[in-house]
């Protein structure tokens, strides 16, 4: 499909344990202020956002959560806590493999990323707390995080906590 929304004004969930799921445009979890959307990926492949200016919003206007314990997840642009008042969380563990061109944790809302395994690759920029009033946090306890450019605390509040695992970054900006 061109667009997929999970949880407009209600609660919705999507569970993928195999196969291939392709979304050409946007995937939005928690599409409205009262929406609570979740996506669980344990195996298979998910490809989102190959069109220009498209991608995935975990917590578009409401609350969204993504839990990945396995499989392949590739996305053009990944945003957690997209609009003000929204919240988004991502949990990556076990053998999960996440690949994104851009990743924003706490774009205008609140975002949190917890990695206890797997591999997360950001081909361009990872931003934690992009706009004023936003908050983004990343907790790495195992696995691999590989980033080209990293911005912790853009105009908002950002934090990255690493207790174990591997974290490689080509450029880093702390504000």
Steps between C-alpha positions, in 0.01 A plus 500: 500500500592868471404573860420295808371632834468284808267646762321814389279602793516156665742218574655283233783253459681318222705184559741371235669163552608432142454599138565837343305823566560794266361852549597747230411815696441547874435265789342691790443349846267700727367713217267723708536651848295217656664228289721227643670294231753220526703289259681178593759350265655165591594366155469589133556834332343846523587771249352849552536836330678486169315808370658841562405654838336179623576259778381376833350695790484307827268726694377729221257705709419243770698210648691242300728210578713271286650178638752314283662177615593366157462551128609783273355852526606761243357852502585828330424731792413376852343741751402424861268762652428689178261781603488695827315296765573168330713218638684221325713210615713244320643183655766310302630166629630154413569466126303801373658708226388863457627720217395866457625790294397751771385436854348761732419402857283774645426709192242737652368259765661238723693202367695216654711228338615197699751262343596179679619309193488496122643756262384858441656682204431867423640587157489875560395681821369386838343789695387485863264787594471690173260792558438724800292322766586153369681226690689202361691223673700199381605216731753251360576193715596245228524471125641738241409864431669647193441865403656740250401824679355536849330800660421464870276782615407694187268778611337262749638267767696190404687227680686186400594244764728209414571225754620234252491427131679669212439859395680644200447851367683701236393846631358609837334822613421566868313821580 
